[in-house]
Amino acid sequence: MRQLNPLERQGEALRYPPGDLAVWIFILAELSVFAIFFAAYAFTRMQHVALFDQYQATLDRTSALYNTLALITASYFVVRAVAAIRENRAAQSRNWLWAGVGMGLLFLVIKGAEYAHHFAEGVRLSTNTFYMFYLSLTFFHFMHVILGIIVLAVLAVRTGQGHYDAASHTDIESGASYWHMVDLVWLILFPLVYVMH
């Protein structure tokens, strides 16, 4: 691969925001949808505090904490992947991306087990207002995690095929930005739905 001169490296590092502008528009749109969802949850909770407190206590906070750690760890791995490709270390970038995929899959397994438990207990969207919000919010986020995993996996494969290097890696930065959005949403969702009273 061609070595970059210092000015080229500096130009690549200083580009802001990182990634493709279209991806950032998509991210802002998604964050807006989540913000509306969170506001609706908070407003409804104020009207039904006792009900929300009662059923919030049935949630598995330990599993949610493990999922928080899984997503934070995945984001760390994605940061390392971006740093590696910026330094022309494609093999390491690919490995970090696959590690991020692994943490994302761990999140899905833990969350899937949590859903299975609730469904076995007869919990449905129609059970009550709290569960309607809980299932809707977390499943909407769950689907974003799946999309994020697919994005990271595609990037990992393409990185391994030599499609990216220090001079051209906008796709990796875009995918990383999307993944960090997914992580950020969970960092709001976790305390809002599982912890706050």
C-alpha beads as a LAMMPS data file, in Angstrom:
LAMMPS data file: protein, C-alpha beads

197 atoms
196 bonds

1 atom types
1 bond types

-500.0 500.0 xlo xhi
-500.0 500.0 ylo yhi
-500.0 500.0 zlo zhi

Masses

1 110.0

Atoms # bond

1 1 1 0.000 0.000 0.000
2 1 1 1.113 3.559 -0.671
3 1 1 2.545 5.348 2.346
4 1 1 0.904 8.678 3.145
5 1 1 2.907 11.796 3.673
6 1 1 2.264 13.733 6.937
7 1 1 0.012 16.306 5.258
8 1 1 -2.255 13.588 3.862
9 1 1 -2.456 11.937 7.264
10 1 1 -3.298 15.233 8.899
11 1 1 -6.042 15.953 6.366
12 1 1 -7.596 12.520 6.943
13 1 1 -7.453 12.932 10.726
14 1 1 -8.919 16.440 10.727
15 1 1 -12.004 15.666 8.637
16 1 1 -15.075 16.395 10.746
17 1 1 -17.503 14.884 11.221
18 1 1 -15.849 11.563 10.388
19 1 1 -17.509 9.441 7.736
20 1 1 -20.129 10.273 5.160
21 1 1 -22.483 13.246 5.609
22 1 1 -25.488 11.145 4.525
23 1 1 -24.831 8.752 7.398
24 1 1 -24.831 11.666 9.836
25 1 1 -28.175 12.861 8.492
26 1 1 -29.508 9.338 9.016
27 1 1 -28.040 9.245 12.544
28 1 1 -29.648 12.585 13.439
29 1 1 -32.992 11.356 12.106
30 1 1 -32.739 8.172 14.168
31 1 1 -31.762 10.113 17.291
32 1 1 -34.779 12.353 16.770
33 1 1 -37.088 9.323 16.664
34 1 1 -35.553 7.918 19.838
35 1 1 -35.812 11.334 21.528
36 1 1 -39.549 11.455 20.784
37 1 1 -39.907 7.896 22.091
38 1 1 -38.005 8.760 25.290
39 1 1 -40.064 11.919 25.823
40 1 1 -43.295 9.946 25.418
41 1 1 -42.034 7.377 27.926
42 1 1 -41.072 10.061 30.470
43 1 1 -44.384 11.930 30.063
44 1 1 -46.448 8.746 30.419
45 1 1 -44.393 7.649 33.424
46 1 1 -45.276 10.903 35.211
47 1 1 -48.947 10.006 34.794
48 1 1 -48.541 6.412 36.058
49 1 1 -45.648 6.461 38.532
50 1 1 -46.856 3.582 40.715
51 1 1 -47.541 1.275 37.770
52 1 1 -44.169 2.010 36.159
53 1 1 -42.311 1.493 39.451
54 1 1 -44.112 -1.791 40.078
55 1 1 -43.328 -3.355 36.724
56 1 1 -39.913 -1.800 36.356
57 1 1 -38.964 -3.945 39.358
58 1 1 -39.616 -7.066 37.244
59 1 1 -36.819 -6.188 34.811
60 1 1 -33.433 -7.882 34.999
61 1 1 -31.031 -5.046 35.784
62 1 1 -28.067 -7.388 35.935
63 1 1 -28.606 -8.516 32.349
64 1 1 -29.090 -4.895 31.320
65 1 1 -25.806 -3.984 33.021
66 1 1 -24.002 -6.790 31.177
67 1 1 -25.498 -5.503 27.945
68 1 1 -24.295 -2.001 28.762
69 1 1 -20.775 -3.340 29.255
70 1 1 -21.028 -5.334 26.012
71 1 1 -21.979 -2.252 23.981
72 1 1 -19.357 -0.037 25.613
73 1 1 -16.740 -2.698 24.926
74 1 1 -17.928 -2.993 21.316
75 1 1 -17.581 0.772 20.914
76 1 1 -14.033 0.591 22.280
77 1 1 -13.214 -2.121 19.738
78 1 1 -14.695 -0.012 16.935
79 1 1 -12.596 2.982 18.025
80 1 1 -9.515 0.765 17.844
81 1 1 -10.561 -0.402 14.362
82 1 1 -10.770 3.181 13.111
83 1 1 -7.424 4.060 14.689
84 1 1 -5.810 0.996 13.107
85 1 1 -7.034 1.714 9.571
86 1 1 -5.921 5.341 9.885
87 1 1 -2.431 3.937 10.498
88 1 1 -2.651 1.545 7.520
89 1 1 -2.983 -1.509 9.763
90 1 1 -5.855 -3.163 7.882
91 1 1 -5.487 -6.623 9.440
92 1 1 -5.719 -5.191 12.946
93 1 1 -8.654 -3.008 11.929
94 1 1 -10.462 -6.065 10.581
95 1 1 -9.822 -7.972 13.821
96 1 1 -11.131 -5.110 15.952
97 1 1 -14.261 -4.919 13.800
98 1 1 -14.897 -8.642 14.267
99 1 1 -14.403 -8.173 18.013
100 1 1 -17.067 -5.456 17.889
101 1 1 -19.373 -7.863 16.058
102 1 1 -18.772 -10.415 18.816
103 1 1 -19.799 -7.969 21.535
104 1 1 -22.865 -6.998 19.533
105 1 1 -23.869 -10.652 19.252
106 1 1 -23.384 -11.050 22.998
107 1 1 -25.815 -8.173 23.500
108 1 1 -28.392 -9.934 21.295
109 1 1 -28.025 -13.217 23.178
110 1 1 -28.473 -11.574 26.592
111 1 1 -31.382 -9.433 25.433
112 1 1 -32.950 -12.406 23.667
113 1 1 -32.834 -14.420 26.891
114 1 1 -34.465 -11.507 28.702
115 1 1 -37.250 -11.361 26.112
116 1 1 -37.747 -15.134 26.319
117 1 1 -38.194 -14.883 30.093
118 1 1 -40.782 -12.113 29.794
119 1 1 -42.689 -13.868 27.020
120 1 1 -42.743 -17.084 29.083
121 1 1 -44.295 -15.051 31.901
122 1 1 -47.035 -13.933 29.517
123 1 1 -45.779 -10.384 29.001
124 1 1 -47.003 -8.790 25.783
125 1 1 -47.342 -5.280 24.356
126 1 1 -50.944 -5.297 25.554
127 1 1 -50.125 -6.360 29.133
128 1 1 -49.903 -2.791 30.434
129 1 1 -48.538 0.645 29.555
130 1 1 -45.112 0.019 31.074
131 1 1 -44.520 -3.196 29.164
132 1 1 -45.789 -1.583 25.979
133 1 1 -43.058 1.053 26.287
134 1 1 -40.429 -1.403 27.532
135 1 1 -40.931 -3.860 24.686
136 1 1 -41.289 -1.162 22.026
137 1 1 -38.254 0.846 23.082
138 1 1 -35.929 -2.076 23.669
139 1 1 -36.993 -3.949 20.528
140 1 1 -36.570 -0.823 18.399
141 1 1 -33.058 -0.540 19.812
142 1 1 -32.529 -4.316 19.377
143 1 1 -33.191 -3.934 15.643
144 1 1 -30.648 -1.112 15.464
145 1 1 -28.069 -3.370 17.119
146 1 1 -28.743 -6.020 14.464
147 1 1 -28.219 -3.443 11.710
148 1 1 -25.042 -2.239 13.433
149 1 1 -23.689 -5.801 13.595
150 1 1 -24.394 -6.296 9.887
151 1 1 -22.608 -3.027 9.086
152 1 1 -19.554 -3.965 11.176
153 1 1 -19.433 -7.459 9.661
154 1 1 -19.562 -6.114 6.101
155 1 1 -16.825 -3.609 6.949
156 1 1 -14.707 -6.362 8.507
157 1 1 -15.009 -8.523 5.385
158 1 1 -14.238 -5.611 3.058
159 1 1 -11.299 -4.538 5.225
160 1 1 -9.922 -8.056 5.030
161 1 1 -10.250 -7.888 1.232
162 1 1 -8.107 -4.750 1.126
163 1 1 -10.803 -2.209 0.276
164 1 1 -9.668 0.310 2.904
165 1 1 -6.407 1.937 3.905
166 1 1 -5.188 5.094 5.603
167 1 1 -6.036 7.173 2.539
168 1 1 -9.537 5.768 2.020
169 1 1 -11.638 4.542 4.923
170 1 1 -14.731 6.769 5.001
171 1 1 -16.980 3.695 5.130
172 1 1 -15.327 2.483 8.331
173 1 1 -15.725 5.896 9.943
174 1 1 -19.377 5.991 8.863
175 1 1 -20.047 2.523 10.266
176 1 1 -18.279 3.426 13.486
177 1 1 -20.373 6.589 13.829
178 1 1 -23.563 4.563 13.424
179 1 1 -22.415 2.029 16.015
180 1 1 -21.620 4.781 18.512
181 1 1 -25.154 6.136 17.998
182 1 1 -26.561 2.703 18.873
183 1 1 -24.383 2.659 21.997
184 1 1 -25.389 6.196 22.979
185 1 1 -29.099 5.360 22.707
186 1 1 -28.643 2.369 25.023
187 1 1 -26.745 4.533 27.538
188 1 1 -29.892 6.679 27.751
189 1 1 -32.367 3.803 27.545
190 1 1 -30.733 1.716 30.281
191 1 1 -31.051 4.206 33.157
192 1 1 -34.350 5.600 31.879
193 1 1 -36.176 2.269 31.641
194 1 1 -34.293 0.012 34.068
195 1 1 -33.023 2.257 36.862
196 1 1 -34.736 5.639 37.319
197 1 1 -37.670 5.826 39.735

Bonds

1 1 1 2
2 1 2 3
3 1 3 4
4 1 4 5
5 1 5 6
6 1 6 7
7 1 7 8
8 1 8 9
9 1 9 10
10 1 10 11
11 1 11 12
12 1 12 13
13 1 13 14
14 1 14 15
15 1 15 16
16 1 16 17
17 1 17 18
18 1 18 19
19 1 19 20
20 1 20 21
21 1 21 22
22 1 22 23
23 1 23 24
24 1 24 25
25 1 25 26
26 1 26 27
27 1 27 28
28 1 28 29
29 1 29 30
30 1 30 31
31 1 31 32
32 1 32 33
33 1 33 34
34 1 34 35
35 1 35 36
36 1 36 37
37 1 37 38
38 1 38 39
39 1 39 40
40 1 40 41
41 1 41 42
42 1 42 43
43 1 43 44
44 1 44 45
45 1 45 46
46 1 46 47
47 1 47 48
48 1 48 49
49 1 49 50
50 1 50 51
51 1 51 52
52 1 52 53
53 1 53 54
54 1 54 55
55 1 55 56
56 1 56 57
57 1 57 58
58 1 58 59
59 1 59 60
60 1 60 61
61 1 61 62
62 1 62 63
63 1 63 64
64 1 64 65
65 1 65 66
66 1 66 67
67 1 67 68
68 1 68 69
69 1 69 70
70 1 70 71
71 1 71 72
72 1 72 73
73 1 73 74
74 1 74 75
75 1 75 76
76 1 76 77
77 1 77 78
78 1 78 79
79 1 79 80
80 1 80 81
81 1 81 82
82 1 82 83
83 1 83 84
84 1 84 85
85 1 85 86
86 1 86 87
87 1 87 88
88 1 88 89
89 1 89 90
90 1 90 91
91 1 91 92
92 1 92 93
93 1 93 94
94 1 94 95
95 1 95 96
96 1 96 97
97 1 97 98
98 1 98 99
99 1 99 100
100 1 100 101
101 1 101 102
102 1 102 103
103 1 103 104
104 1 104 105
105 1 105 106
106 1 106 107
107 1 107 108
108 1 108 109
109 1 109 110
110 1 110 111
111 1 111 112
112 1 112 113
113 1 113 114
114 1 114 115
115 1 115 116
116 1 116 117
117 1 117 118
118 1 118 119
119 1 119 120
120 1 120 121
121 1 121 122
122 1 122 123
123 1 123 124
124 1 124 125
125 1 125 126
126 1 126 127
127 1 127 128
128 1 128 129
129 1 129 130
130 1 130 131
131 1 131 132
132 1 132 133
133 1 133 134
134 1 134 135
135 1 135 136
136 1 136 137
137 1 137 138
138 1 138 139
139 1 139 140
140 1 140 141
141 1 141 142
142 1 142 143
143 1 143 144
144 1 144 145
145 1 145 146
146 1 146 147
147 1 147 148
148 1 148 149
149 1 149 150
150 1 150 151
151 1 151 152
152 1 152 153
153 1 153 154
154 1 154 155
155 1 155 156
156 1 156 157
157 1 157 158
158 1 158 159
159 1 159 160
160 1 160 161
161 1 161 162
162 1 162 163
163 1 163 164
164 1 164 165
165 1 165 166
166 1 166 167
167 1 167 168
168 1 168 169
169 1 169 170
170 1 170 171
171 1 171 172
172 1 172 173
173 1 173 174
174 1 174 175
175 1 175 176
176 1 176 177
177 1 177 178
178 1 178 179
179 1 179 180
180 1 180 181
181 1 181 182
182 1 182 183
183 1 183 184
184 1 184 185
185 1 185 186
186 1 186 187
187 1 187 188
188 1 188 189
189 1 189 190
190 1 190 191
191 1 191 192
192 1 192 193
193 1 193 194
194 1 194 195
195 1 195 196
196 1 196 197
